């Protein structure tokens, strides 16, 4: 079973790098790439997705809110949608945990931080859980 995936980042380069990483695992189907959290929420209203990968700090904060905002909204309106935050700081991991995210990836993206398909549990959701533990190597402090 492949997970229907939504990539949200105001940087096309970041979306491309993340998708290249996710394609290696063959557990994801790209449904859509969007630039803002607002576009993502609107898309999810009309389309089924399993997981959303979103940048915690958007490249252009003037056009969109941060990734935890979308996570908070989806936790209430679409609790089946898993949200994975990615960021270049461990502070992003802290916010991901506080906002009910399924996982966190530290950037720059490292193929070794995501387990191979052979090590995944039966569900593709195992990738998200494993990514969180593999991507964060230091304790998260406030």
N, C-alpha and C positions, 0 to 999 in steps of 0.2 A: 504494500500500500504506500503510495507516494502522498506526501503532505502538500496540500495546496498552499502555496507560499506567496506572500505579499512583501515586497521590499520597499521601504520608505526611507528616503534620504534626499535632501536637496542637492546632493552631489552625485551626478551620474557616474563618476569615477568610483566612488565608494560602493554604489549599487553593483557595478560591474565586478569589482574585486570580490565582494561578498558572494555574488551569484557564482562566480568561477569556483570559489571554495565549496559552496553547497553542492554544485553539480558533481563534484568528485564522489559524493556519497550516494548518489542516485536514490535518495529518499524524498526528494522535493520536486514539485512541479511549479514552475513560475507562472503565477496567475497574472500578476501585474507589477509594474514598477511605478511608484508615485513619489512626488516631491514633498508633500506636506502631510501632516497628521490629519488635517481636515479632509483632504482628498481620500486618505486611507479610510477614515470613518465613514465617509459617504459611500465608498466602494463596498465596504463590508455590509452596509445596509442592504445592498442589492445582490451581493455575490457571496458564496460560501468560501471561506478560507479556513485553513487549519492553524496556520502560524504566520505571524507578522514579525519581520526583522526590521528594527527601526533604530536609527542613530539617536543616542541620548542627547547629544548636542548637535543640532542641525547646522549645516554649513552657513545657512542664511536665516538667523533667528527672526529676522523681520518678516519673513513670509510664513513661518510655521512655529508651532510650539514644540517643546522637547518630547522625547519618546515616552517619558513616564506619564505624560498627560493622556496619551492614547491608551496606555495600559490601564490607567484608572477608569477611563470611560468604558473600555471593553470588558473589564472585570464585572461591571454592573449590567451592561446591555448584551454582551455576547461572551458569556463566561467560558464557552468552549474554545474560543480563539486563544492560542498561546502567543504570548508576546516575548520576544527576545530582544533585549537592548544591547547595543554595542557602542563602545566608546574607547577613547584613548586614555582614559583615566580610571583608576580604581574607585573613585568617587561615584562614577556611573554605576558600578556594581552595587554600591550601597543603595543608591536610589532605585535600582532595579528590584532589589529585595524588598524595599519598603513599599513599592507600588505593585506588588503581586505579579511580577514578571516571571515567566517560566525559566528564564536563563539570561546569561550575560556573556558576551564575547569581548575580549580585549583586542583593540586594534593597535598596530596594523595586524591584519588577519594572518594567522599562522595555521597552515594546514595540519600541523601536529597538535594543535589545541583542540581539534575536532576529531573524535575517534573515527576509526575506519568503519565501513559498513559491517565488517566481520565481527566487530566488538559491540555492535548495537544490540540492545534488548529487542524483543519481538516487535515492539512498537517504535515507529520513527520518533516518537516523543522522547525516547531515551537519548537521542542525540542532543536534544536541548538540555536535558538535565546534566549529561556528561560534559557538554560544552561549558557549562557554568563552573563545574568543579575543575576542569582542566585549564580553563582560561584564567582563572584567578589563582595566583600562587601565594599571595600574601593575605593575611587577615584584613578584613574590611573594618576600618575604624571611622568614627564620625569626626 
